[in-house]
Amino acid sequence: MSGTLIAQVINLLLNIILFKYFYNEIDNAEFGLFARIVGVIAAVATARYEFAMPIAKADVHSFRLYRIAIRIAFISSSVTAVVVIIPVLLQENLSDALFYGLIPIGMFITAYYSIGTNWAIRNKQFRSISLSKVTNSIGGGAIKLSMGWLGAGYIGLIMGMVGGIFLSNMWFFRNYRVANRQYAVKFRSVRTKLLAKTYQDFPKINLPHTLMDAGRELIIALLIVELFTKSDFGFYNLSYSMLRMPLMLAGLAISQVYFQRCSDQFNRGEDIMPLVLKSVKILTLISIIPFGLIFFFGDELFVFVFSEAWRSSGELSQIMSLWFMFNFIASPISFLPLILGKQKEFFKIAAIGTVAQILSILIPAMLFQADIKTTLWIVTTSQVLYFLLVIFKTFQFIRKANAQRLKK
C-alpha cells in the first residue's frame, strides 16, 4: 500500500506537469493506442502461467511455473519482433518507426513485470513490488519529462513507459537470480511438463478471459477514434488513466495482498467469505469521497489541475465516475476465480460485460449519431450493472464452495 501510494502520487504530479506543459490530447491518444496494443500482446505472452504461481502448493512448483512463463514470453516477443519489421520499415519518420519497433520490447518487459509481481506475491516480497512501482514512476516520469522538454511529441510518452517498466523489473530480476540459485530447476524435464499440464486451465480459460479484457480496451480505443475523433480519444484516455488511479492506488494493492491471504486460507480449507466481505466494505467506504468529488466537480477539477485545455476530460470523468467506482469496489474479486476454480463461469460473465460495453458504444454512435458524452453515459450504466453482477456471483460461488466442504 505504501509503495503504491508513493508511486501513484508521483504519477499524478508528473501527469499534471506533462499534460499541462508538454503534451496535448493527440500525443495522449497515440500513447493510449500504444499502451493498449502492448497490453493485448503481453496478455498472451506468458499464457497466464504466472497467475498460477501464488496458488501452487510447493515453492519449487511455483518457480517452475516462473521459468515456463518467461520462456513463453521470450518466444512470443521474438515472434512479435519479426512481425513488426515491415511496419517499421514502411514508416517515413522516426517517431512512427519507433512506435512499432518498441512494441515487442514493451510486450516482453510488461509480461516479465507480471511474472515478477506474482513471484513476489507468492513469497510475500511486497517490498519488492513497492520499490518496483516507485522506480517505474520516477524513472518513467523522468524520461517523459526529458523527452517532452526536447519536444519529442508522443514518442516521449511511449519511451517513458517502456523505460519505466524496464527499470522497475530490476527488482524482480534480482529476486529471480536468488530463486534460480536456490531451486536450480531444469526447464526441459518431465516435472515441468507435468506442471504445465496441471495448470493448463490458465492458458485454456484464463488466457482467453484476459485477452478479451485487454482486447476490449483496444477495440474501444479504435472505436472512439473511428466513430468520434482522435482528440476525443485523447481526452478519454486522460480521464481513464485518472479514474484508474484510485484503483491502482488502493484497489490493486489490496487485491494483491488479499489474493495471497485468500489463497493460503482456501488451501487450508478455511472460509474466505469474511475476508472478501471485509475487502468489499473497506473499498466501498474508501471510494465514496474521491469518486463523489469527481462526479460533482470533475470538470472544474481538471481545469484547475491540467488547465482549460483539458475541460473535456473532466466532463468525461464525471460521466464515468460511477463505472470506475464499482470497478474499484469489485477489484479484489477479480482474483477469486483462480482460487475457487470458477474461471469458466467468470469467463462467461466477463464476456457479457465485454459485449455490453462494445455495443453500448456502437449502437448509440452508429444508429443514433450520439455524441461521445451520451455514449459514455450508456457505457457507464452497462458497466455498473456488470460489476454488480460480478459481486453477486462471486458471493454465490463462495457460499457453494463452503457448502461442498461441509458435506465432505
Summary of the structure (lengths in Angstrom):
residues: 408
radius of gyration: 21.2
end to end distance: 37.8
largest distance: 67.6
contacts: 1422
relative contact order: 0.11
helix: 88%
strand: 0%
